Amino acid sequence: MRRGEVTRKTAETEIELSLDLDGTGASKIATGVGFLDHMLELLSRHALIDLDVRAQGDTHVDFHHTTEDVGIALGQAVRQALGDMKGLTRYADVHMPMDETLTRVALDVSGRPFLVWRTEFAVPKIGEFDTELVREFFQAFASHAAVTLHVETLYGANAHHIAESCFKGLARCLKAALAIDPRAGDRLPSTKGRIGD
């Protein structure tokens, strides 16, 4: 089974996260940050990844550390769950509509962490959540999952819709790229014979 489990404890946050890449999209999320919970629930549902997240953080300061550290833990758990990556599809891309918003997301499970972020928000907050933290989450995830990730919002007006299109786009890319291709057998999806170098 392709499962990952991460426990991360710092002076700022305590996180327990587990996932199953071959799940049904079931989730139990409690981070103390309502908007982040919502984004993780929809990521789980649309990626068909079972996800359990429990986080406690210094939310009396702000939501930065909790959001970033959950991104780190999620990336680490995905990387762990991928194992030897044999038979992996590896690449995926999607155009994700959300009402007036359209976001393009492309993913390469490359072993080389890189984020290209071309998404802007016209407002600084969605409720109490700082919109700049959406990028922080994606940066943390890409770095620790060791994936190459491109996110570009082509157009949009509503900040909630923009953020949601980014997370749903990532979810659909994960669903496709992390799938096992039955035609690939036990081969790695690389002519180098290895991923990450």
Secondary structure, 3 states (H helix, E strand, C coil): CCEEEEEEECCCEEEEEEEECCCCCCEEEECCCHHHHHHHHHHHHHHCCEEEEEEEECCCCCCHHHHHHHHHHHHHHHHHHHCCCCCECCEEEEEEEECCEEEEEEEECCCCCEEEEECCCCCCEECCEECHHHHHHHHHHHHHHCCEEEEEEEECCCHHHHHHHHHHHHHHHHHHHCCECHHHCCCCCCCCCCCCC
